[in-house]
Amino acid sequence: MNELNQKTTKNNDLNTNGDLTAKVFVSRIFVLVMVPVVLLVLVLFYFVSAPFGSFGKPLMIEINSGDSLKTIAGEIKDNKIIRSSDLLRLMISVYGGQNKIKAGVYEFDKPANVFNVAYRLSHQDYGYIPVKLTFPEGINSKEVLSIIDSKFPDLKNKPNYETDKLLIVSNEGYLFPDTYFFPPNADIKVITDRMLSEYKRKMKKYQSVIASSGHTESDIIIAASILEEEVKTSDDRKMVADLLWRRIAKGMPLQVDSTLGYIDGKKSSDLTLNDLAANSPFNTYKNKGLPPTAISNPGIDAIEAAMYPTKNDYIFFLTSQDGKTYFSKTYAEHLNFKKLYIR
């Protein structure tokens, strides 16, 4: 029995040593295989995360509100700032995701790796101290220019200032009112292009509605600009929109004071008989139909009201000084409301 136990123990020792030898061999093979693999992964990771060699000049990347993370990362890759859009998307997600990115123009004046780019986008690091411009809904071209001049006073000294001003006037109605951030060297064209781009982005989803509305996009924007100036609440705007469209269809003049105010800046209470007789295409007391252009830059609420009017039988309306709208079906009733609420 003792000899048998000794043989068994020796066999077990041999098996154990054999197992250890096999494990060591496997471990060594694993190390030999994995080290090159890890090194290869590190090299590839460095390659896709590393910046490009150099920029010919500073690159400006514009990010609009609502841009998808895929769009943002793709544009930055296409401009050769980073090598991998997928890795940038991953890093932005680590920093808090797409909601952390603020719209604006980002400047990249030197090579940056993907981690630095992700950090900058997620922490609103534009590469400069941005100039904030806020354009409220219903602002007109003169007011747009006034806000730009207040934040960029040096633009008046540029030789193309007078020409650039025409970009604002000629795009009345399409300069989308919102808050924007611009680089300190922005000019009027950069600002108007950004506002026009935001308008197109906002309106993209409404194109099928416009096509089936029976109105052109231009007419809808002009009507919306009147609604923006004339009426305060969403529900009342939709009521007035139907009223205006029906007046146009019947060949009746719109007779809205805001188009006269666009000429001389007067409020309804300041208008005179001479104002009502003014010889201007914006005088909707003398001329039928819509004015030739928008009279302000409307927000989405007014634009939607023009596209989705609420059917009604009213012919006249007025808005009191406290912002309430009064509707009437007869001219006599309308005159009575004017006596009561317009001073």
Backbone hydrogen bonds, N-H to C=O, Kabsch-Sander energy under -0.5 kcal/mol:
donor,donor_aa,acceptor,acceptor_aa,energy
5,N,1,M,-2.5
6,Q,2,N,-2.4
7,K,3,E,-2.3
8,T,4,L,-2.5
9,T,5,N,-2.7
10,K,6,Q,-2.4
11,N,7,K,-2.7
12,N,8,T,-2.5
13,D,9,T,-2.6
14,L,10,K,-2.6
15,N,11,N,-2.7
16,T,12,N,-2.9
17,N,13,D,-2.8
18,G,14,L,-2.4
19,D,15,N,-2.8
20,L,16,T,-2.7
21,T,17,N,-2.4
22,A,18,G,-2.3
23,K,19,D,-2.7
24,V,20,L,-2.8
25,F,21,T,-2.4
26,V,22,A,-2.7
27,S,23,K,-2.8
28,R,24,V,-2.6
29,I,25,F,-2.4
30,F,26,V,-2.8
31,V,27,S,-2.7
32,L,28,R,-2.8
33,V,29,I,-2.2
34,M,30,F,-3.3
35,V,31,V,-2.5
37,V,33,V,-1.3
38,V,34,M,-3.5
39,L,35,V,-2.6
40,L,36,P,-2.7
41,V,37,V,-2.7
42,L,38,V,-2.8
43,V,39,L,-2.6
44,L,40,L,-2.8
45,F,41,V,-3.0
46,Y,42,L,-2.7
47,F,43,V,-2.5
48,V,44,L,-2.6
49,S,45,F,-1.7
50,A,46,Y,-1.9
59,L,108,F,-2.7
61,I,59,L,-0.5
61,I,106,Y,-3.0
62,E,60,M,-0.5
63,I,61,I,-0.5
63,I,104,G,-3.1
64,N,62,E,-0.5
67,D,64,N,-2.0
72,I,68,S,-2.5
73,A,69,L,-2.6
74,G,70,K,-2.2
75,E,71,T,-2.3
76,I,72,I,-2.1
77,K,73,A,-2.1
78,D,74,G,-2.7
79,N,75,E,-1.5
80,K,77,K,-2.2
81,I,76,I,-2.0
82,I,76,I,-0.7
83,R,48,V,-0.7
84,S,48,V,-0.7
88,L,84,S,-1.5
89,R,85,S,-2.3
90,L,86,D,-2.1
91,M,87,L,-2.4
92,I,88,L,-2.5
93,S,89,R,-1.9
94,V,90,L,-1.7
95,Y,91,M,-1.8
96,G,93,S,-1.0
97,G,92,I,-2.9
100,K,97,G,-1.8
101,I,98,Q,-1.8
102,K,121,L,-0.6
104,G,63,I,-2.4
105,V,181,F,-0.6
106,Y,61,I,-3.2
106,Y,104,G,-0.6
107,E,126,Y,-3.1
108,F,59,L,-3.0
109,D,107,E,-0.6
114,V,49,S,-2.1
117,V,113,N,-2.2
118,A,114,V,-2.2
119,Y,115,F,-2.2
120,R,116,N,-2.5
121,L,117,V,-2.4
122,S,118,A,-2.0
123,H,119,Y,-1.0
123,H,120,R,-0.5
124,Q,121,L,-0.8
125,D,120,R,-2.6
126,Y,124,Q,-1.1
131,V,182,F,-3.2
132,K,130,P,-0.6
133,L,180,Y,-2.6
135,F,133,L,-0.5
135,F,178,D,-2.6
138,G,297,N,-2.3
139,I,136,P,-1.4
139,I,297,N,-0.6
144,V,140,N,-2.4
145,L,141,S,-2.4
146,S,142,K,-1.9
147,I,143,E,-2.1
148,I,144,V,-2.2
149,D,145,L,-2.9
150,S,146,S,-1.7
151,K,147,I,-1.3
152,F,148,I,-2.6
155,L,152,F,-1.7
156,K,153,P,-1.1
157,N,154,D,-1.6
158,K,155,L,-1.8
161,Y,158,K,-1.7
164,D,160,N,-2.8
165,K,161,Y,-1.9
166,L,162,E,-0.6
166,L,163,T,-1.0
167,L,164,D,-1.4
168,I,164,D,-0.7
168,I,165,K,-0.9
169,V,165,K,-1.7
170,S,166,L,-2.8
171,N,167,L,-0.5
171,N,168,I,-0.5
172,E,169,V,-1.4
174,Y,171,N,-2.4
176,F,174,Y,-1.2
176,F,195,M,-1.1
180,Y,133,L,-3.1
182,F,131,V,-2.4
186,A,183,P,-2.0
191,I,187,D,-2.1
192,T,188,I,-3.0
193,D,189,K,-2.7
194,R,190,V,-1.7
195,M,191,I,-2.0
196,L,192,T,-2.8
197,S,193,D,-2.3
198,E,194,R,-2.0
199,Y,195,M,-1.9
200,K,196,L,-2.4
201,R,197,S,-2.1
202,K,198,E,-2.4
203,M,199,Y,-2.4
204,K,200,K,-1.0
206,Y,203,M,-1.7
207,Q,204,K,-1.1
210,I,206,Y,-2.6
211,A,207,Q,-2.3
212,S,208,S,-1.3
213,S,210,I,-1.2
214,G,210,I,-0.5
215,H,210,I,-0.6
220,I,216,T,-2.1
221,I,217,E,-2.3
222,I,218,S,-2.5
223,A,219,D,-2.7
224,A,220,I,-2.6
225,S,221,I,-2.2
226,I,222,I,-1.5
227,L,223,A,-2.4
228,E,224,A,-2.6
229,E,225,S,-1.2
230,E,226,I,-2.5
231,V,227,L,-2.3
237,R,233,T,-2.3
238,K,234,S,-1.9
239,M,235,D,-1.6
240,V,236,D,-2.8
241,A,237,R,-2.4
242,D,238,K,-1.6
243,L,239,M,-1.8
244,L,240,V,-2.9
245,W,241,A,-2.5
246,R,242,D,-2.2
247,R,243,L,-2.1
248,I,244,L,-2.3
249,A,245,W,-2.3
250,K,246,R,-2.0
251,G,248,I,-1.2
252,M,247,R,-2.9
255,Q,284,T,-2.1
259,T,256,V,-0.6
260,L,256,V,-0.6
260,L,257,D,-0.6
261,G,257,D,-2.2
262,Y,258,S,-1.4
263,I,259,T,-0.6
263,I,260,L,-1.0
264,D,260,L,-1.6
265,G,261,G,-2.9
270,D,267,K,-1.4
271,L,267,K,-0.7
271,L,268,S,-1.1
276,L,272,T,-1.9
277,A,273,L,-1.0
278,A,275,D,-1.4
280,S,278,A,-1.5
283,N,280,S,-2.0
284,T,282,F,-1.2
286,K,283,N,-0.7
287,N,283,N,-2.3
289,G,252,M,-0.6
294,A,172,E,-0.5
297,N,139,I,-2.0
303,I,299,G,-2.0
304,E,300,I,-3.1
305,A,301,D,-1.8
306,A,302,A,-1.9
307,M,303,I,-1.4
308,Y,304,E,-2.6
310,T,238,K,-1.8
311,K,309,P,-0.6
315,I,328,S,-2.0
316,F,328,S,-2.5
318,L,326,Y,-1.6
320,S,318,L,-0.5
320,S,324,K,-3.0
321,Q,341,Y,-0.8
323,G,320,S,-1.9
326,Y,318,L,-3.2
328,S,316,F,-2.1
334,H,330,T,-1.8
335,L,331,Y,-2.6
336,N,332,A,-1.9
337,F,333,E,-2.0
338,K,334,H,-2.0
339,K,335,L,-2.0
340,L,336,N,-1.8
341,Y,337,F,-2.7
342,I,338,K,-2.0
343,R,341,Y,-0.6
